[in-house]
Amino acid sequence: MLKALELIGFKSFADRTRFDFPSGITVVVGPNGSGKSNIVDAIKWVLGEQSVKSLRGKEMADVIFKGLGSGRKMMNAAEATIIFDNSEQRLGVDAPEVHVTRRVYRSGEAEYLINREPCRLKDVRNLFRGTGVGTDAYSLIEQGKVDQLLQASPRDRRAIFEEAAGISRFKAKKIEAQRRLERVDQNLLRLRDIVDEVENRLRNVRNQASKARRYREYSDRLQQLRTQVAMTDWRRLTRQLTGVDEELQGLRSQVEQANQEAQEAEATIATVDQEVVLVDTEVRDREEIASRNRERIATQQSVQTHRRADCIDLEAEIARCREQLSAMMTRAGDVEQRVRQTRQELAEAATDREHAAQRLADDEARFDGHIQQLEFMRGENDQRRSHHVELMRQAATFGTELGNLESQIESLQKSCKQGEQQLAELGSAAHKTTEECAQSREQQENLGDQLSELDQELVIAERELWESRHALNGRKEDLSMRHGRLSGIRERTSLLEDLEKRREGIGDGVTQVLTLAEREGEGPWAGIRGLLVDLLRVKLEDAPLIDTALGDRSQSVVVSGQEILLELASGTFKVNGRVGLVPTTDFFEEVSAQEPADHTPKSTETTAHEMMLKSHPEVVGRADTFVDVDPEYVPLVERLLGTTWFVQTLDSARELHRVTQGAMRFVTPAAELVDHDGSILLGPRRTSAGLVSRKSELRALRQEFVVLQQRMEEAQQEIGRLQESIRSQERQVKDLSDRQQLTMAELAERRAVTRALEERAEQLSDQREAVDAELGVSRAQHHQASQRRQDLRQRLDQLEADMELVADSIQSGDDAIKGVEQERQGALKVATAARVELAKIEQRQDALSARMSQFEEDRAERTHSLDQARSQWSVALRRQRESERAILLATTQLAEWFLTKESLENSIAQELTKRQALHSRRDSLSRDLQRHQKESRRLEERCHQVDLLAGKLRHERDTVVDRLKEDYGIELESVTDETSEEEQQREEVEREIEDLRRKLNQIGAVNMEALGELDDLESRFNTLSGQYDDINQAKESLERIIQKINADSRRLFMETLEAIRENFHALYRKAFGGGKADLVLDDDVDVLEAGVEIVATPPGKPSFNNSLLSGGEKALTAVALLLAIFQFRPSPFCVLDEVDAPFDEANIGRFVDVLHGFLGWTKFVIVTHSKKTMTAATTLYGVTMQESGVSKRVSVRFEDVSEDGTISEEALERSATEEEPAGDDERGAA
């Protein structure tokens, strides 16, 4: 049952206000605009109304007291509480009373509470579901909703019958079940995808495992056959090797005998040779002297020629250096002049900026002065207006007082005698009561201050708790986003690492070379340094440009030395595809040493092009400067990318290619390439990233992964700190709330005591004032009354004169304000112009500073170039003087060496004649020696052939052993195979081996890990299949639940509709004194979706559409329907907001009679203007606005209310006398 409603700060109810609802009919009356309907809005709001329009506002904060027109400050929160009697435990809460509270703050936060415990809106709605209580249920009938019940569509009207049938809770369960069913469908879909994926993977792994088993069987059989063949070959080669070794021993004996005969012939020749050697030595010594003399002559002549050529070149170099120095000095002077000019412009700009800033400060100060003056004048004018209003109020008061003066004098004369006797007694009692009341009020004020402090602390604590929870949610969302990003990085990194591992995008030949280099690791393969792309470190944003610049060279192999190049070129190692080789710096230095002497790495023209490109505005930079490598590979990168430049656009690339005459390559940000030969590469980039981009992205992802992990650890720590803080804040809020409730109880008790004392003091004070007034009137008699009347008239005349003067002053103030406002507008325009001027000067100053920095850099660069040119000129002069001195020295030495040459030539001719005779003798001896040596060579050749055969047999035998050991890890010497293979079986074995190899090749790539992976996948597939079946069963269970809910809902709805039809027919006849009424469902529509039509025919009228009923008939029909629903399923209460407005006196009587029939189980709260309805009230409340904008509950009697609902002044005064002290205390506490 509804017990009470408490409001504080809700709409016009600024003070804490309580409406108790005892059994029976509670009627709320009051004039229009007094805030009666705000009571209905409060009940709807607490029950969960979310429509701001339904609450007659624009936003939810509109329900908070604004303080407009009342002189009070607006409040920061609104709160409403409905108290229910739950002694019968109808609301499902284990408490004798249920307090449902809704609170909203001006900052936008809102909360619901059940018995002062925070809860959700869903919990509030579930609490009342099926009881007929709700924002859209039949327990709340607002002004204008009665007619709407008849005019609503049948589908919309159905909702009220569903609530009465109690199926609204089934509907909520059905919606929840449907949501769960949707989630189950989504889970089934996702799980079905996973099962399909695992099933496909299982199918593939089964195929791979089958291939692996066949591969293992073929491999084992091949190993067995190859072992048998190798054992047979090893035995055969061992036998052949034994026979060859015996033949080799015989040949070596014959060779020794032939060599001995040849040695004897050589001894004779040796004697002759000694004599020849002596002669040859003499000839050689002299020829060496002559040769050295000739070399010196040739060298000196060559030096002399080179020196003369150097002198000519140096003279040209010196002339060129002079011209270059002159041009550089001229350009340096120009730059210095521009620097000085720019400095002067900067100084002038700084001076202009100071002047403009000073002007702006002056203008803003003038503008601020106008604003202050304007505010001051407006304040004075507002004071004059307030004074004018006060004068008008005083004049009205004096007029009223003047009219009531004579009646007041007569009343005081009658009570004079009684006052003289009671005055002394009342004085003593009033003094004592005043002291007690002061003490009680002081205690009450202390408690009020404590409660205000607790309220503020509680609001602050709740705000901090909300902020901490909000921050915690933000941290958790941020952590979740970082988890998602980390998973994305892991997946992307795993993909890129897999591509790197499989060397995706690299040619087969390159892969083959790298694999062999990793396996061998010595010999010529040791010179392979790896892929070029593996040696480069490039920023991610620059990687696509480097990919474009390198092209296919990005997958070239970097080598050092010529060994690997010779190895591949010789054809010893065959590759499956093309392989690009990039030699390192060492190899190029070796090659460059063999080039002509006039070869230089860079020409002067290339250097000039580079200087021009570095200063060009469209050039971003040279490609090699965007790459980071180890120091040993810097020359390599310079050679590959030193002639490639990054520019802004394709047009600038084409123009620069023309200027450099094809000496440079150019790449644009769109990956467009202009090559040396003028060819242009256009079109969009490849969808797959290049090798450099892939490497850069992988490096960047790994760095981001580390940073994300660190930030996630920090976020986890922050979440832990926030959770601990929230627990502490929750304890603080609970403690403050408990202290607040205790203080509120103490304050209520103290207020009761203070109110009793104040009532007693007020009674005594009233009595004393009455007696004292009567005595004063009797003493003053008619003279005092006349004097007072005359005084009041004089004061009224004076007030009227003062009012005229104040009105003139207000008009003058308004005129002065308009003038100052015009001056302020002018000052604002001047300040704005000054601010614009200052911004232009600052912009010019920034541009001059940038130009000055550029000139400074240009001057430093030109100074450096001038120093280099001077150094080159000095070196050229020194080298010219050295060349001239060397030419003079060479001419003197040549003359001496030509004389020595003639003497040596004569001596050599004599020695040659002697040597000729010795050679003739030696020739004869040599012929004999050649005959012996020829025989020895024949025998040695035969011996060598036999030795080669033995080596070949050993090599074949070792090859058989090594191949078997390398392929299968079998030591052939340790194999004991007693089987002797027949020659005719060897061909069959070879055929079987070839067949096995062919089968293995046909199988192709084999995943041997699939055998182990198969068991894991089968287990996972069985688990997922079981989960899929479980979820499918859960889906079927939910579908059965929904079917049951539908069946129960149909049954309950039809039972309810039939019962309400009978009640409606009976109540309609009772309300109208006859007639007929019925409820009809839509045809051909499911019961759960069918609308409800109302058929009503008043007595004595034909059947027609409901829209043709009069206003009173419509209202009474709707009320009869609602009460028919009440009769079937009573609600704890029913609120009727001016539903009797369309009724005439007769219909109101019937309406009240019908209500009395439901008072046994339902309380009625009626907001009305009708005095006829008031006669049925067991409790009568009045709502008025004595204070502008603030609604107040007052106690009224039936005779205090007029026909239009206006409450009499006497009732207001009586209510103020009874309730004002308590109201003031409550307002202070709020």
ZIPELIN-V244378 format. One record per pair of residues at least 4 apart in sequence whose ideal C-beta (glycine too) atoms are under 6 Angstrom apart, sorted by the first residue. I is the first residue (numbers start at 0). J is the second residue. D is the distance in whole Angstrom. If there is no record, write none. Layout:
I,J,D / I,J,D
This chain:
0,84,4 / 0,1131,5 / 1,20,5 / 1,1131,6 / 1,1132,4 / 1,1162,5 / 2,82,4 / 2,83,6 / 2,84,5 / 3,17,6 / 3,19,5 / 3,82,4 / 4,18,5 / 4,81,6 / 5,17,5 / 5,80,4 / 6,12,4 / 6,16,5 / 6,41,6 / 6,79,5 / 7,15,4 / 7,78,5 / 7,1229,6 / 8,64,5 / 8,74,4 / 8,76,6 / 8,77,4 / 9,41,5 / 9,62,6 / 9,77,5 / 9,79,5 / 10,37,4 / 10,62,6 / 11,34,4 / 11,37,6 / 11,1190,4 / 12,16,5 / 12,1190,5 / 13,64,5 / 13,1189,5 / 14,1222,6 / 14,1225,5 / 14,1226,5 / 15,1225,5 / 15,1229,6 / 16,1192,5 / 20,25,5 / 20,1162,6 / 21,1178,6 / 23,1158,6 / 23,1177,3 / 24,1163,5 / 24,1175,5 / 24,1176,5 / 24,1177,6 / 25,1164,5 / 25,1178,4 / 26,1165,5 / 26,1173,5 / 26,1176,4 / 26,1179,5 / 27,35,5 / 27,1166,5 / 27,1180,5 / 28,1181,6 / 28,1200,5 / 28,1204,5 / 29,33,4 / 29,35,5 / 29,1181,6 / 29,1182,4 / 29,1183,6 / 29,1204,6 / 30,1204,5 / 30,1205,5 / 33,1182,5 / 33,1183,5 / 33,1184,5 / 34,1182,5 / 34,1190,3 / 35,1166,5 / 35,1182,5 / 36,1136,6 / 39,1134,6 / 39,1136,5 / 40,44,6 / 40,54,5 / 41,79,4 / 42,1134,6 / 43,48,4 / 43,134,5 / 44,48,5 / 44,79,6 / 44,101,6 / 45,79,5 / 45,81,5 / 45,99,6 / 45,101,5 / 46,133,6 / 46,134,5 / 47,120,5 / 47,123,5 / 47,124,6 / 47,134,6 / 48,53,6 / 48,134,4 / 51,56,5 / 51,58,6 / 51,59,6 / 56,61,3 / 57,61,6 / 59,103,6 / 60,105,6 / 62,77,5 / 63,74,6 / 63,77,4 / 63,105,6 / 64,74,5 / 65,73,5 / 66,71,4 / 66,72,5 / 66,73,4 / 67,1188,5 / 68,1187,4 / 68,1188,4 / 69,1186,5 / 69,1187,5 / 69,1188,4 / 69,1189,5 / 75,105,5 / 76,104,5 / 77,103,5 / 78,102,5 / 79,101,6 / 80,98,6 / 80,100,4 / 81,99,5 / 82,96,6 / 82,98,5 / 83,97,4 / 85,90,5 / 85,96,6 / 85,97,5 / 86,95,5 / 90,97,5 / 90,126,6 / 92,97,5 / 94,114,6 / 98,114,5 / 99,113,6 / 100,112,4 / 101,111,5 / 102,110,5 / 103,109,4 / 104,108,5 / 108,465,6 / 110,117,6 / 111,118,5 / 111,120,6 / 111,123,5 / 112,117,6 / 113,118,5 / 118,122,4 / 127,132,4 / 127,133,6 / 128,167,6 / 128,168,4 / 129,165,4 / 129,168,5 / 131,136,5 / 131,137,6 / 131,138,5 / 131,162,6 / 131,1128,6 / 131,1130,3 / 132,136,6 / 132,138,5 / 132,1130,6 / 136,162,5 / 137,159,5 / 137,1121,5 / 137,1124,5 / 138,1130,4 / 138,1133,5 / 139,1134,5 / 140,144,5 / 140,1135,5 / 140,1138,6 / 141,1136,4 / 142,1136,5 / 142,1137,4 / 145,1114,5 / 145,1117,4 / 145,1138,5 / 146,1113,5 / 147,151,6 / 148,1117,4 / 149,1105,5 / 149,1113,5 / 149,1117,6 / 151,155,4 / 151,156,5 / 153,1081,6 / 153,1090,2 / 153,1091,5 / 153,1092,5 / 154,1090,4 / 156,1091,5 / 157,1090,6 / 157,1091,5 / 160,1091,6 / 161,166,5 / 161,167,5 / 162,167,5 / 163,1055,6 / 163,1124,5 / 163,1128,5 / 164,1051,5 / 164,1052,5 / 164,1055,4 / 166,170,6 / 166,1048,4 / 166,1051,5 / 169,1044,5 / 169,1048,5 / 173,1041,6 / 173,1044,5 / 176,1037,5 / 176,1040,5 / 176,1041,5 / 179,1037,6 / 180,1037,5 / 183,1033,6 / 183,1034,5 / 186,190,6 / 186,1030,6 / 187,191,6 / 187,1030,5 / 190,1027,5 / 194,198,6 / 194,1023,5 / 194,1027,6 / 197,201,6 / 197,1019,6 / 197,1020,5 / 197,1023,6 / 201,1016,5 / 201,1020,5 / 204,208,6 / 204,1009,5 / 204,1012,5 / 204,1013,5 / 204,1016,5 / 207,1006,5 / 207,1009,4 / 208,1009,4 / 208,1010,5 / 208,1013,5 / 210,214,6 / 210,1002,5 / 210,1005,5 / 211,1005,5 / 211,1007,5 / 211,1009,5 / 211,1010,5 / 214,1002,5 / 214,1005,5 / 217,995,5 / 217,998,5 / 217,999,5 / 221,225,6 / 221,995,4 / 222,967,5 / 224,988,6 / 224,992,5 / 225,229,6 / 228,988,6 / 229,959,5 / 229,963,5 / 229,971,6 / 230,974,6 / 230,976,5 / 231,980,5 / 232,959,5 / 233,956,6 / 233,959,5 / 233,971,6 / 236,952,5 / 236,955,6 / 236,956,4 / 239,952,5 / 240,952,5 / 243,945,6 / 243,948,5 / 243,949,5 / 246,945,5 / 247,945,5 / 250,941,6 / 250,942,4 / 251,942,6 / 253,938,5 / 254,938,5 / 254,939,5 / 254,942,6 / 257,934,5 / 257,935,4 / 257,938,6 / 258,935,5 / 260,931,5 / 261,931,4 / 261,932,5 / 261,935,6 / 264,927,5 / 264,928,4 / 264,931,6 / 265,928,6 / 267,924,6 / 268,272,6 / 268,924,5 / 271,920,6 / 271,921,5 / 272,276,6 / 274,917,5 / 275,279,6 / 275,917,5 / 276,280,6 / 278,913,5 / 278,914,4 / 279,283,6 / 281,910,5 / 282,286,6 / 282,910,5 / 285,903,6 / 285,906,6 / 285,907,5 / 286,290,6 / 288,903,6 / 289,903,4 / 292,896,5 / 292,899,5 / 292,900,5 / 294,298,6 / 295,896,6 / 296,896,5 / 299,889,5 / 299,892,6 / 299,893,6 / 302,306,6 / 302,889,6 / 303,886,6 / 303,889,4 / 306,882,4 / 306,885,5 / 306,886,5 / 309,313,6 / 309,882,5 / 310,879,6 / 310,882,5 / 313,875,5 / 313,878,6 / 313,879,4 / 316,875,5 / 317,875,5 / 320,871,6 / 320,872,4 / 323,868,5 / 324,868,5 / 327,864,6 / 327,865,5 / 327,868,6 / 330,861,6 / 331,861,5 / 334,857,5 / 334,858,5 / 334,861,6 / 337,854,5 / 338,854,5 / 341,850,6 / 341,851,5 / 341,854,6 / 344,847,5 / 345,847,5 / 348,843,6 / 348,844,4 / 348,847,6 / 351,840,5 / 352,840,5 / 355,836,5 / 355,837,4 / 355,840,5 / 356,837,6 / 358,833,5 / 359,833,4 / 359,834,6 / 359,837,5 / 362,829,5 / 362,830,4 / 362,833,5 / 363,830,5 / 365,826,5 / 366,826,4 / 366,827,6 / 366,830,5 / 369,822,5 / 369,823,4 / 369,826,5 / 372,819,6 / 373,819,5 / 373,823,6 / 376,815,6 / 376,816,5 / 380,812,4 / 383,805,6 / 383,808,5 / 383,809,5 / 384,809,6 / 386,805,6 / 387,805,4 / 390,798,5 / 390,801,6 / 390,802,5 / 393,798,6 / 394,798,5 / 397,791,5 / 397,794,6 / 397,795,5 / 401,791,5 / 403,407,6 / 404,788,6 / 408,776,5 / 408,784,5 / 411,772,5 / 411,773,4 / 411,776,3 / 412,776,5 / 412,777,6 / 414,418,6 / 414,773,4 / 415,773,5 / 415,774,6 / 415,777,4 / 418,422,6 / 418,770,3 / 418,773,4 / 418,774,5 / 421,425,5 / 421,770,6 / 422,770,5 / 425,429,6 / 425,763,6 / 425,766,5 / 425,767,5 / 428,763,5 / 429,763,4 / 429,767,6 / 432,759,5 / 432,760,4 / 432,763,6 / 433,760,6 / 435,756,5 / 436,756,4 / 436,757,6 / 436,760,5 / 439,752,5 / 439,753,4 / 439,756,5 / 440,753,6 / 442,749,6 / 443,749,5 / 443,753,5 / 446,745,6 / 446,746,4 / 446,749,6 / 447,1227,5 / 447,1228,5 / 449,742,5 / 450,742,5 / 450,746,6 / 450,1228,5 / 453,457,6 / 453,738,6 / 453,739,5 / 453,742,6 / 456,460,6 / 456,735,6 / 457,735,4 / 457,739,6 / 460,731,5 / 460,732,5 / 460,735,6 / 461,732,6 / 463,728,6 / 464,728,4 / 464,732,6 / 467,721,6 / 467,724,5 / 467,725,5 / 467,728,6 / 470,721,6 / 471,721,4 / 474,714,6 / 474,717,6 / 474,718,5 / 478,714,5 / 481,707,6 / 481,711,5 / 485,707,5 / 488,492,6 / 488,700,5 / 488,704,5 / 491,700,6 / 492,496,6 / 492,700,5 / 495,693,6 / 495,697,4 / 498,503,4 / 502,510,5 / 504,690,6 / 505,509,5 / 505,510,5 / 505,554,5 / 506,576,5 / 507,575,4 / 507,576,4 / 508,574,4 / 508,575,6 / 508,576,3 / 508,577,5 / 508,578,4 / 509,554,6 / 509,578,5 / 511,574,5 / 511,575,6 / 512,556,6 / 512,578,5 / 515,519,6 / 516,524,5 / 516,527,4 / 519,524,4 / 521,525,5 / 523,562,4 / 523,563,5 / 523,566,4 / 526,558,5 / 526,559,5 / 526,560,5 / 526,562,6 / 526,563,5 / 527,558,6 / 528,557,4 / 529,533,5 / 531,555,5 / 531,557,5 / 531,581,6 / 532,553,5 / 532,690,4 / 532,691,6 / 532,694,6 / 534,628,6 / 534,632,5 / 535,626,5 / 535,628,6 / 536,627,4 / 537,541,5 / 537,542,5 / 537,545,5 / 537,626,6 / 537,691,6 / 537,695,5 / 539,695,5 / 539,696,6 / 539,699,5 / 541,625,5 / 542,691,5 / 542,692,4 / 542,695,4 / 543,670,6 / 543,692,6 / 544,645,6 / 544,666,5 / 545,691,5 / 546,689,3 / 546,691,5 / 546,692,6 / 547,666,5 / 547,670,4 / 547,672,5 / 548,622,5 / 548,640,6 / 548,643,5 / 548,666,5 / 549,553,4 / 553,690,5 / 553,691,6 / 554,690,6 / 555,579,4 / 555,581,5 / 556,580,6 / 557,581,5 / 558,563,5 / 558,580,5 / 558,582,6 / 559,583,4 / 559,585,6 / 560,586,6 / 561,565,6 / 566,571,6 / 574,578,6 / 582,586,4 / 583,635,6 / 584,634,4 / 587,591,6 / 594,598,4 / 601,605,5 / 601,606,6 / 605,662,6 / 608,659,5 / 608,662,6 / 612,618,5 / 612,644,6 / 617,646,5 / 617,647,5 / 617,651,4 / 618,644,6 / 618,646,5 / 619,645,4 / 620,624,5 / 620,645,6 / 621,644,6 / 622,640,4 / 622,643,4 / 623,636,5 / 623,637,5 / 623,640,4 / 623,641,6 / 626,636,5 / 628,632,4 / 628,636,5 / 636,640,6 / 637,641,4 / 642,663,5 / 642,664,6 / 643,664,4 / 644,663,6 / 644,665,5 / 645,666,5 / 646,651,5 / 646,652,5 / 646,665,5 / 647,651,6 / 649,667,5 / 649,671,5 / 652,665,4 / 652,667,6 / 652,673,4 / 655,665,6 / 656,665,6 / 656,673,5 / 659,663,5 / 661,675,5 / 664,674,5 / 664,675,6 / 665,673,4 / 666,672,5 / 667,671,4 / 670,684,5 / 671,681,6 / 672,680,4 / 673,679,5 / 674,678,5 / 688,692,4 / 688,693,5 / 750,754,6 / 750,1224,5 / 753,757,6 / 754,1220,6 / 754,1221,5 / 757,761,6 / 757,1220,5 / 760,764,6 / 767,771,6 / 775,779,6 / 779,783,2 / 954,958,6 / 957,961,6 / 958,962,6 / 960,971,5 / 961,965,6 / 962,966,6 / 963,967,6 / 963,969,5 / 963,971,5 / 980,984,6 / 1008,1012,6 / 1012,1016,6 / 1044,1048,6 / 1048,1052,6 / 1048,1087,6 / 1049,1086,5 / 1058,1127,5 / 1059,1063,6 / 1059,1123,5 / 1059,1124,6 / 1059,1127,5 / 1060,1078,5 / 1062,1066,6 / 1062,1123,4 / 1062,1126,5 / 1062,1127,6 / 1063,1067,6 / 1063,1076,5 / 1063,1120,6 / 1063,1123,4 / 1064,1076,5 / 1066,1119,5 / 1066,1122,6 / 1066,1123,5 / 1067,1076,4 / 1067,1119,5 / 1068,1073,6 / 1070,1115,5 / 1070,1119,5 / 1070,1149,5 / 1070,1153,6 / 1071,1097,5 / 1071,1098,6 / 1073,1098,3 / 1074,1096,5 / 1074,1097,5 / 1074,1098,4 / 1075,1096,5 / 1076,1095,4 / 1077,1094,5 / 1078,1091,6 / 1079,1092,5 / 1079,1094,6 / 1080,1089,4 / 1081,1089,4 / 1081,1090,5 / 1084,1088,6 / 1084,1089,4 / 1095,1116,5 / 1096,1102,5 / 1097,1112,6 / 1103,1107,5 / 1108,1112,4 / 1108,1113,5 / 1110,1141,4 / 1111,1141,5 / 1111,1142,5 / 1111,1143,6 / 1111,1146,5 / 1114,1141,4 / 1115,1146,5 / 1122,1153,6 / 1125,1129,5 / 1125,1157,6 / 1129,1160,4 / 1129,1161,5 / 1132,1162,5 / 1133,1161,6 / 1133,1163,5 / 1134,1164,5 / 1135,1165,5 / 1136,1166,5 / 1137,1166,6 / 1137,1167,6 / 1139,1147,6 / 1139,1150,6 / 1139,1167,6 / 1139,1169,5 / 1139,1172,5 / 1142,1146,4 / 1142,1147,4 / 1142,1150,6 / 1144,1171,6 / 1147,1169,6 / 1147,1171,4 / 1147,1172,6 / 1151,1175,4 / 1154,1163,6 / 1157,1161,5 / 1167,1172,5 / 1168,1204,4 / 1173,1197,6 / 1179,1195,6 / 1180,1192,6 / 1181,1193,4 / 1181,1195,4 / 1181,1206,5 / 1182,1190,6 / 1183,1191,6 / 1183,1193,6 / 1183,1206,5 / 1184,1190,6 / 1193,1214,4 / 1194,1214,6 / 1195,1199,4 / 1195,1206,6 / 1195,1210,5 / 1199,1206,6 / 1199,1207,5 / 1199,1210,4 / 1200,1206,6 / 1201,1205,4 / 1206,1210,5 / 1214,1218,6 / 1215,1219,5 / 1218,1222,5
